Amino acid sequence: MSGNVVLISTYELGRQSFGLASVAAWLTAAGADVSVQDLSVCDFDPDPVREANLVAFYVPMHTATRLAEKVLARVKEINEDAHICFFGLYAPINEAHLRELGADTVLGGEFEEGLVDVYRRVVTDAPEPFDQPEVRISLRRQKFLVPDRTGLPGLEKYARLQTSPEVSRLVGYTEASRGCRHLCRHCPVVPVYNGRFVVVQPDIVLEDVRRQVRSGAAHITFGDPDFFNGPTHGLRIVHGMHKEFPDLTYDVTIKIEHLAKHTLLLTDLAKTGCVLVTSAVESFDDRTLERFDKHHTRADLEVVIDVLREAGLNLNPTFVTFTPWTTLDSYIEFLSTLAALDLVDHMTPVQYAIRLLIPAGSKLLELEEITELVGEFDDRELVYPWRHRDPEVDRLFAEIARIAQQGHTAGMSRIEIFNEVWGAAHTASGHDAAPLFEPPVDDVPPRATI
């Protein structure tokens, strides 16, 4: 017996979704008629929803979950009988709230097998159980199927890799693993995977890459939370990829801790086409890094920066710039350190205004200084709200967020945005400051256009 399934994604950082395409392959193999809607790049289509037995929302991120809530209301208006499933990293940690909104099933971890079970249960008209029989968080190792991307918009609709002011590359997206071996307190992966990771078989990853190259991809983003959770596994894939597509470039995400531990492997990354390494630096302050349980220090970061540059790899650092421990002076020190380490032009402007999120299940709640600060869980924002003890820091956050957003919209360079942030930070602390840099004319590091 076959049935109709609608898969919906709302946001995934400008990428063509691996998770959505993977589930589409599994459900199609199970006999479902699958319709895929990526609402980050296309409009909502109500027609498939009217005939759907199952509507499943993919929520790998906080923003995706909040956006999905609005779409869910429309889905229920169109088809009140459809079974509603939420799957992905943010589904199980927000289970109670999602069920209040109308979710029938919630799946996290390795969700493909669970979604097939849900589909079979729905299309056979089995009586709705009091409690869902599928495991909410499955960490069972699966034999993956090659993702089915046929229902997704073309790669030209998604982010590109900007390699110079005039040149960009179409970007494909895949995953070689899920989960993470580490337990960083602020990380949303931890409440679901709790220190475990699961690999996607190399033949599946390589075939997924082949198909995306045939669709025009000249660069691949690996979306693994940490590509060096299993360095042998990751290097096996990129060596195979480079042998088959020697001109294909790629980028990965790796912890500073792992970059420091595996410095000898960084040359392998460069030789196989890696041009960009994203890493969650989070802070230059060692005490804040301890609170986050990051297992690296500022000194480690400085060593890693030097090794990456020697290998010819560009660092894309990410930060949590506004925390309960940020002060007006420490924010200026943060900006000064960016300049001293020559990271300003490697910095995505939004990173200047990243405020600490404390989602349900966060290990940050183990810290007494956090529990004393946060309020009751906010179902609308899906976080534990907090205010800085110094209102001036919260006001600075709002101003920096405005500058970063307006600068991005206006097409300002990263150096120009930094200069505005630099001035705003000094004004907030009661000082004047001249621009620190002259904007460069060209020669920018590789970066995604999102």
N, C-alpha and C positions, 0 to 999 in steps of 0.2 A: 504494500500500500504506500503510495507516495503522497506528499503534501508540499505546501508552499512555505518557504522560509524567507524572511527579510532580515538581512544583516545590516546593522547601522553603526557607522563610526562618525564621531563628531569632531575629533581633534587628535592629531598625532604629530605635532611639530613639523608640519609640511611634508610628511613622508607618505608614500604609498604603503598602506598597512600590511605587514607580514601576518599579524594575528587574524585580521579579517580574511585575507586570502587563504590562510591555512585552514580556518574553519570552513570556508566555502568548499575547499577540496574534500574535506572529510564528509560534509553533509551531502555533497553531490554524489560521492561514492556510495553513500547510504541510500540514494534514490530520491533525494529531495530536489525540488525545483527551487533554486536559490537565486534571490535578487539581492544585489549588494549596493548600498548607498553610502558614499563617503561625503558627508555633509560639510566637510571642511573645504571642499572644492566644487561641490554641485548642490543644486537645490533639492529639497525634500520632495519625493514623488509619492503621492498618496495611493496611486492605483495598485501597486503590488501589495500594499498593506491591507487593502480591503479583502484580498483573497488569502491572506497569510494565516496559516495555522500557528506559526511560531515567529515572533519578532525578537531578535537578540541584539542587544546593545553592547558594543565593545568599549570598555572603559579602562584603558591602560594608564590614564593620567587623571589628576585632580580636575583640570579644566574640562577634559572630556566627560567626566561624570556630571559636572554641573550643567554642561550644555545638553547632555542626554536627558536630563530631567524635563527640559522644556519640550523636547521632541516627544517624550513619552506621553505627555498630555495630549498631543495631537494624535498619536497612534491610538490611544484608548478611545478618543472621540470617533475615529474612523472605524475601528474594529475592536469592540469591547470584548469579543470572545477569543481573541488571539492570546496564546500563551506568551508571557513576557519573561525574557531571560536577560540578566546582566552578567557579562563575563569579562575577565581581565583583572589586573592587579588591584584596582580600586573597588571591585565588586564585593569581595568578602569583608573588607574592612568597613564598608558602609552598608552592610547587609540589612540591619534593622531599618535604616532610613529608606533604602530602596524598596523594601517590602511594604513599608507604609505608603509608598508612592504607587504600588501596584505590581511589583516584581513577583513572579511566581517561582522563579529559580535563580539562584545566585551561584556562580562558579568562578573559582580562582585557581592559580597555579597552572597546571597542565589541563586545559579546559576542553580540548578537542573531543576526547572520548566521552566526556560528560555531556557535551552538547549533542552528540549523536544519540546518546541514551535518552536525552530529553526529547529530541525529535521523534524517536520511535515511540516513546510513551505518548506523545501528543497525537500523532497521526493514527494510532490504533484506538483512540478514544478511550484509553484506560481511565478509570475513575481517578480524579485528582486526589493524590495522597494528602493526608493531614500535614506531613512533613516531607520535603523533597527527598527522594531516595538517593539521588546522586551526591557524591562527596563534594562538600563545598570547596575545600582546598585539596586538590590532588597533586601530589608530587611524584606520582608514578611515572616511570620512564616510558615514553611512547615511541613507537616506530612512526616517525612523521611521514606525511604525504607531501609531495611537491605542492606548494601553494598555488591555488587557482586564482590568477589575477585578471581573468577575462572580463569580469563584471566591473572592474574598477576603472576610473578615468585613466587616460594615458599619462605617462611619466611627465609629459610637458606641462601638466597641470600642477605639478608639485615643485618643491624647492630644487634649485640648481646649485652647483658648486661654482662659485666665482673664483677663477684662477688669476684674473687680471681685470682691470677696469673694463676691458672690451671683450673678454672671453669667459664663457661659462659652459658647464657640462651638465647634461641631463643626469639625474641621480636616481639610482635604484636603491632599494632598501631591503635588507634581509636580517635574519637573526641566526647566529650559530649556537646560542645558548640562552637559557632563561634563569632567573634567580641569581643569587650571589653567595659566595662562601662567607661573607663578612656580615657584621652586625652593627654597622654604623647607626647611631641612635636616631638620627633624623631621617633615615632613608625609608621610603614607602615600600621597598622590596622586602624589608626584614619581617614585618608582621605576617607576610604570606609565605615566604620561603625559609625564614628562620635559619639562615646559614647554609642552605643547600642550593645547588644549581643543577640544571638538567641540560644536556647537550642535544642539539639537533644533528642528526646524522650527516656527515660530510657530503655524501652523495646527494642528499636532499638539498643542502645549501648550494652546492655547485650547480645543480640543475636549475634551481631558482635563479641563480646569477645568470646562467646561460640564457634563460628566457627573457630576463630583463635586458640583457645586452642586445638580444634580437629586437627588443622593443625600443632600442635607442640609447640605453644607459651607457654612459662613458665613465661613470664613477659609481661606487657602491658604498653606502653607509651601513655598517654593522651596528645594529641596535642593542647588542648585548649589554646588560648593566656593567659587566666588566669582561673584556675580551681575553684577559689573562687569568680569569678564574681557572681555566684549563689551557695553559699556553701551548701545550703540544697539540691539542685539538684545534685551536685557532690557527696556529702556524701551518698545520697540515692543510687547512682549507685555503689560506691565502697563497701558499706555494702552488697548490693545484690550480687556483684561479689565475695566478700570474703566468703559469706555464701555458695555459690555454688562451689567455687574453693579456699579452704582455704590455699593452698600452692602457689597460684599465687601471684607474686609480681607486683608492678607497680610504675610508676613515674609520676609526675605532674609538671606543671609550675604555679607558684603563685607569685604575686607581693610582695615585701617586705612590702609595706603598708598593704596588706591583711594578711600577716603572722603575722604582729604586732597586727593587729586588732582582729584576730581570733586565738590567741594562744591556747585557750582551745580546739580547734578542731584538733590541730596537733597530739594529742594522738590518736584520732579517725583514722587519716591517718595511723599512725604507726601500730595500732592494726589490720587494714584491709589489711596490706601487702605493704604499701608504703615504699620504701627504698631510694628514691631520690627525692629531690625537686629542680627544676631549677628555678632560680629567676634572673631577670634582675637588678642586683645591679647597673650597669653602671659606677659608680664612687664612690670614697670615699670622694670626695670634695663636700661640701654642696652647694657651689655656682653653680657648674656644675649641680648638681641635681635639683636646682631651675630652671636653664635654660631649662632642659629637662622636667620640670613640673612632676617630679616623685612622689612627695608627700611622700617622706621618707628622713631621714637624716642618717648620719653615725651612730649616737647614736641609732637610730631605728634598723639599721642593726646589731649592736653589741648585742642588746637585742634578736633579732630574732635568731642569731647564737647560743646563749646560750640556748634558748628554744628548737630549733631544736635538739641540741645535747642531751638535757635532755629527749626528746621524742624518741631518737634513730634514727633520720632522718638525712640523709646526704644532705648537700647543694651543688648544682652545680651552682656556680655563673657565670653570664655572664657580660661582661663589654664593654663599648666603650672606649678603652684605649687611642686612639689618636683623639683628638678634637682640634678645634682652640685654646682652653685654656690650652692644655697640654704644659708643659715645660720640659726641661731635668731634672730639679730638682724634679718637681712634679711626673715625671714618676718613678724616684727612690723612692720617698715617697710612691707611689702606691705599688711598689714591697715590700717595707719595711712593709707596712700595711698588705699585704697578708701574709707575714711571721708572723707578730705579732698576727694576728687573726687565725693562723694555717689553712690557706686556700690553701696553695700552692699545696698540693696533691689532692685537690678538683678541681683544675683549669685545664680546657681543654687548651692545649698549644696554640691553635689558638687565644684564648682570649687575649694573650699578644699583638697581632697585629691586633686588630679590629679598623679600621679607620671609623670615622663618615661618613655615607652615607646620602645624602640629596636628596631623590627621588622627583619626581613630586608630588605636592600637600602637601609636608611636612609642618607641622605647625612651623618648625624651621624658615621658611621664614618670620614668624611674628616678628622675632627678628632683629632689625636694625643692630646689630653687625654681623649677618649672611648675610643679604642682601648686606652689604658693602664688604663682603669677597668673595662671590661666583661669578662664571662666568656665561655665558649663558648655558642653559640646553644642556647637551651632549647626543644626540640621540644614540650614539654608546654605551656609558657606562650607560645610563639611570639614570643619576644623575646630580645635579648641582655641577660642579667641584670646588674644593677649594684647595689652598695651604696655608701651615702654614706660618705665618709671619717670623718664624725662620726656615731657610732651614735645620738647624741641626736636628730639630725635625722630619722633613720629611725623612731625611737620617737615623735617628734612627729607624723610622717605617719600612723602607725597610730592614734594618739589622735584626730587631726583627722578621719580617715576614719570612726572610730566615732561621733564627735559628729555629723558630717554625716548619716550613715545613720540613726542613732537619732532625730535631730531631724526628718528628713524623715518617717520612719515615724510619729512622734508628732504630726505636723501642726504643729510649731512654726513660727513666722514666721521670715522670713529675718533679721530683726533679732535675734531671740532666739538663733538659731543662731550668728550673728556674735558675739554677746556671749560665748557658751560657747567658741567658737574663740579669741576674744581672751584669755579667761582662761587657757585651756590653753596658749597660746603663751607667755604671760608666766610661767606656772608652770614650763614647761620651761626657760626662761632664768633661773629663780631669782628671779623677782619676783612681787609681787602686783599685780593690776590690777582696779579696779572696772569694772562693765559700762559700756560707752562710750555706749550709747543706751537710751532708753526705747522699748519696742515700740510701733509705731503702731497705731491702732485700725482704720484703713481706708486707702483711696486707695493701692493698690499698682499698680505698672506692669504692663502686659500680660505674661503669661508662660504657657508651656506647662505643662499638668498631666501629668507623666510619672511 
